[in-house]
Amino acid sequence: MIAETVRLIQQKGFTFTMDDLAKSLAVSKRTLYEFYPSKNKLVEAVIAQFIAEMKKSEAEIYGNEELDALEKVKRILIGLPKEMELLNMGLLNELKKYYYDAWLTLDTFMKDEWTIILELLDNCHKQNMIRKVNTSLFIQMYLGSINQVYDPDYPLKNQMTTGETLESIVDILFEGICRKEK
């Protein structure tokens, strides 16, 4: 049910109806409402699943002993559930407008859930993998870049996938734009 809801959101935005969902699942609306008493609760469940997937991915990367701290940071920042790759700022704006509580949950997660990244960045600094930087500014720069990627008017949206764009953002944030001296 959640996967089909995500598909409908990608296809129609948050204007999809419970009738649309019931039809695509070949079930009655009554059946849908047995699981989710309202469309709001269904949307909240979609957001909760996305956050759970992000946390699971982050934990798997963090626990991978084969990766050093720097590679873990990069992979966490690049990681994105496949369902989110097709979302853009327009859909996030719809989420905020029509399902504010669900949007607030997602927004809070994106702004506040940086404990593991901060720990890893601190480890990178201690291991002399990165220089000392203002990590709060680093995070704001990353979030600002992400917001641009999800903008429906993003100029490179047809030239790069979301994954490729995230990889480029992380590469520029970590490597800069200057050539390394030999």
RAVENQUI-V515960 format. One record per helix or strand of 3 or more residues. SS is the DSSP state (~ for helix, > for strand). FROM is the first residue (numbers start at 1). TO is the last residue. If there is no record, write none. Layout:
# RAVENQUI-V515960
[[SS/FROM/TO] [SS/FROM/TO]]
This chain:
# RAVENQUI-V515960
[[~/2/15] [~/18/25] [~/29/35] [~/39/63] [~/69/78] [~/82/86] [~/89/98] [~/100/112] [~/115/126] [~/135/149] [~/162/175]]
